[in-house]
Amino acid sequence: MFDKREDQAAGLRRLFRRAPPQVVALYACGRHRSHNAVLAAHRIAGHAERVLILDEAEGEVGLATALQQTPGPDLLQLLDGRTTLADVLQPAPGLMGRVSAVAAALALPLLDDARRACLVEALRILHRHATFVLVHADCETAAEPSPFVGAAPCRLLVAEASASGATEAYRTIKALAAAGAGSVHVAVCRARSRDDAARFFSSLEALVRRHVGLPLAWVGEAERDDLAAALSRPDTAASTRAAGAAFMRRIEAMSRIKPSLSA
């Protein structure tokens, strides 16, 4: 997709100006968490076409293995002057591709203005090719969201209908609430039936309502329902293209907040 020889700024100028993509922070839980996240991405891609995954989860929690990819270079490596967007974007069947952003998510608040501007510009180029951007994060980091997750207007939790899935889903929702999330959208996967999926969500919703108080929004079964349509409803924060455009502005603003140093 990207010519390695072309100047990135020139490439940006030549790109057709499209509407900004919808952006969602994606969490998945259960015994098969990485495969559950990939399942949701493919289901969204079946309707939204060009889905880009910004993968800031590390190791086994990351999506490289589930997508049959090598970990690949990190988005941050664009700053070395030798790595290009064509190097960091790993194509995947049915998706626009995956970009590893583990180091970029950690480093963004620490970069100087010039390097931060370079990274933000690279994200803009990627976004212009996508109709949906999924910022995939580790559930264990939900209480301390990165600038990428913090800038996403919507959070989608893919919960496996299992004991471990229920436990991890509740723990993740509690952490998201502590981090200031206003609501969480939930898709259920690996349920034995549609009724089983509905019962799982109802039980989770009741538990969260009683102990956390964070609203949950049902988007359906990952295997059977149109997740893209559910996330595009007017009552969904990710539904407007304006929200997608705001994602980049939020990243720029949040990345300028330097971490405080304890005495």
C-alpha positions in Angstrom: 0.0 0.0 0.0 2.8 2.4 0.9 5.7 3.0 -1.5 8.9 2.7 0.6 10.6 5.3 -1.6 8.1 8.0 -1.2 8.5 10.9 1.2 5.8 10.4 3.9 4.8 14.1 3.9 4.4 14.0 0.1 2.4 10.8 0.4 0.1 12.5 2.9 -0.5 15.3 0.4 -1.3 13.0 -2.4 -3.8 10.9 -0.5 -7.5 11.4 -1.3 -9.2 13.1 1.6 -11.6 10.7 3.1 -13.9 10.9 6.1 -12.0 10.1 9.3 -12.4 6.5 10.5 -14.4 5.4 13.5 -12.1 4.6 16.4 -12.7 2.1 19.2 -10.5 0.9 22.1 -10.7 -2.9 22.0 -10.3 -5.2 25.0 -10.8 -9.0 24.9 -10.9 -11.5 27.8 -11.2 -15.2 28.4 -9.0 -18.2 27.7 -8.7 -17.3 24.0 -8.5 -13.5 24.4 -6.2 -12.8 21.4 -8.3 -14.9 19.1 -11.5 -13.3 20.5 -10.1 -9.9 19.6 -9.2 -11.0 16.1 -12.7 -12.5 15.7 -14.2 -9.1 16.6 -11.9 -7.3 14.2 -12.9 -9.7 11.3 -16.6 -9.3 12.1 -16.3 -5.5 12.0 -14.2 -5.7 8.8 -16.9 -7.8 7.2 -19.1 -4.7 7.1 -16.7 -1.7 7.6 -14.2 -3.0 5.1 -10.9 -1.5 6.0 -10.0 -2.2 9.6 -6.7 -1.1 11.0 -5.5 -2.6 14.3 -3.1 -0.5 16.5 -1.8 -3.2 18.8 -0.4 -2.0 22.0 -0.6 -5.3 23.8 2.6 -7.2 24.4 3.6 -10.9 24.1 0.9 -13.5 24.2 -1.7 -10.9 24.7 -0.8 -9.2 21.5 -2.4 -10.2 18.2 0.6 -11.1 16.1 0.4 -14.9 16.8 -3.4 -15.0 16.3 -3.0 -13.2 12.9 -0.1 -15.5 12.0 2.4 -12.7 11.9 5.8 -11.9 13.4 5.7 -9.2 16.1 7.1 -6.8 13.5 8.7 -3.3 14.0 7.0 -0.9 16.3 5.4 2.3 15.2 8.0 4.1 17.2 10.8 2.8 14.9 9.6 5.3 12.3 11.7 7.8 14.2 15.0 6.0 13.3 14.9 7.4 9.8 15.2 3.9 8.2 11.9 2.3 9.0 8.9 3.3 6.8 5.1 2.9 7.1 5.3 0.0 4.7 7.6 -1.7 7.2 5.3 -1.2 10.3 2.0 -2.0 8.6 1.6 -5.8 8.5 -1.2 -6.8 6.1 -3.6 -9.4 7.3 -6.3 -11.3 5.3 -9.6 -9.6 5.6 -8.1 -6.5 7.4 -6.2 -3.4 6.4 -3.5 -4.7 8.7 -1.9 -4.5 12.1 0.6 -2.0 13.5 2.5 -2.8 16.6 2.3 0.2 18.9 3.6 -1.1 22.2 6.6 1.2 22.4 4.9 4.1 20.7 2.1 4.1 23.3 4.6 4.2 26.1 6.9 6.8 24.5 4.5 9.3 23.1 4.2 11.5 26.2 8.1 11.5 26.5 8.9 12.6 23.0 10.1 16.1 22.1 7.8 18.2 19.8 9.5 17.2 16.5 9.5 13.4 17.1 5.9 13.6 18.5 4.8 15.5 15.4 6.4 12.8 13.2 4.6 10.0 15.0 1.2 11.8 14.9 1.7 12.5 11.2 2.3 8.8 10.6 -0.9 8.0 12.4 -2.8 10.5 10.2 -1.5 8.7 7.1 -2.6 5.3 8.4 -6.0 6.7 9.4 -6.7 8.1 6.0 -6.6 4.5 4.6 -9.0 3.1 7.2 -12.7 3.1 7.8 -12.4 1.6 11.3 -9.4 1.8 13.8 -9.3 -0.7 16.7 -6.8 0.3 19.4 -6.2 -3.2 21.0 -5.0 -3.0 24.6 -4.2 -5.5 27.3 -7.0 -5.8 29.9 -4.3 -5.6 32.6 -3.6 -2.0 31.6 -7.2 -0.9 31.6 -6.8 1.3 34.8 -3.9 3.2 33.2 -4.9 3.8 29.5 -2.3 4.9 27.0 -2.7 8.2 25.0 -4.1 6.0 22.2 -6.7 4.3 24.3 -7.5 7.6 26.2 -8.2 9.3 22.9 -10.6 6.7 21.6 -14.2 7.8 22.0 -15.5 4.3 22.6 -14.5 1.1 24.5 -15.5 -2.3 23.3 -15.0 -5.3 25.5 -15.2 -8.8 23.8 -16.2 -11.1 26.7 -15.8 -14.9 26.3 -18.8 -16.7 27.8 -16.8 -18.7 30.3 -15.9 -18.5 34.0 -12.5 -16.9 33.2 -14.2 -14.6 30.7 -16.7 -13.4 33.2 -14.1 -12.8 35.9 -11.7 -10.9 33.5 -14.6 -8.9 32.0 -15.7 -7.7 35.5 -12.2 -6.8 36.5 -11.6 -4.9 33.2 -14.8 -3.0 33.5 -14.0 -2.0 37.1 -10.6 -0.8 36.0 -12.1 1.2 33.0 -14.5 2.8 35.4 -11.6 3.8 37.7 -9.9 5.3 34.7 -12.9 7.5 33.9 -14.7 5.6 31.2 -18.3 6.7 30.8 -19.6 3.4 29.5 -18.5 0.2 27.9 -19.9 -1.6 24.9 -19.9 -5.4 25.3 -19.9 -8.2 22.7 -20.1 -11.8 23.9 -18.3 -14.6 22.1 -18.0 -18.4 22.3 -21.5 -18.8 23.8 -23.3 -22.1 23.3 -26.4 -20.2 21.9 -27.9 -16.8 21.5 -29.8 -17.3 24.7 -26.6 -18.3 26.5 -25.0 -15.1 25.3 -27.9 -13.0 26.4 -27.9 -14.6 29.9 -24.1 -14.0 30.2 -24.5 -10.3 29.4 -27.5 -9.9 31.7 -25.5 -11.5 34.6 -22.5 -9.3 33.9 -24.6 -6.2 33.6 -26.4 -6.9 36.9 -23.1 -7.4 38.7 -21.5 -4.3 37.2 -24.6 -2.2 38.0 -24.6 -3.4 41.6 -20.9 -3.0 42.4 -19.5 -0.5 39.8 -22.3 1.6 38.4 -20.8 1.8 34.9 -23.4 1.6 32.1 -22.9 -1.4 29.7 -24.2 -1.4 26.1 -25.0 -4.7 24.4 -23.6 -4.9 20.8 -24.4 -8.6 20.3 -22.7 -11.9 19.7 -19.3 -11.6 18.0 -19.9 -14.6 15.8 -23.4 -13.7 14.6 -24.2 -10.0 14.8 -23.1 -6.9 12.9 -20.8 -5.3 15.4 -19.9 -2.4 13.1 -23.6 -1.4 12.8 -24.0 -1.6 16.6 -21.0 0.6 17.2 -22.3 3.0 14.5 -25.7 3.6 16.2 -26.4 7.3 17.0 -26.2 6.6 20.7 -22.6 5.3 20.4 -19.7 7.7 21.0 -17.7 6.2 18.1 -20.6 6.6 15.7 -19.8 10.1 14.4 -17.0 10.8 12.0 -16.4 14.0 14.1 -15.4 11.7 17.0 -13.0 9.9 14.7 -11.4 13.3 13.7 -11.2 14.2 17.4 -9.1 11.1 18.1 -6.1 12.7 16.5 -6.6 16.0 18.2 -6.9 14.2 21.6 -3.7 12.3 20.9 -1.8 15.5 20.2 -3.2 17.2 23.3 -2.7 14.2 25.6 0.8 13.5 24.3 1.9 17.0 25.5 1.1 16.1 29.1 4.4 15.2 30.6 4.4 12.6 33.4 5.2 14.1 36.8 8.3 12.9 38.6 7.9 11.9 42.2 10.3 13.4 44.7 
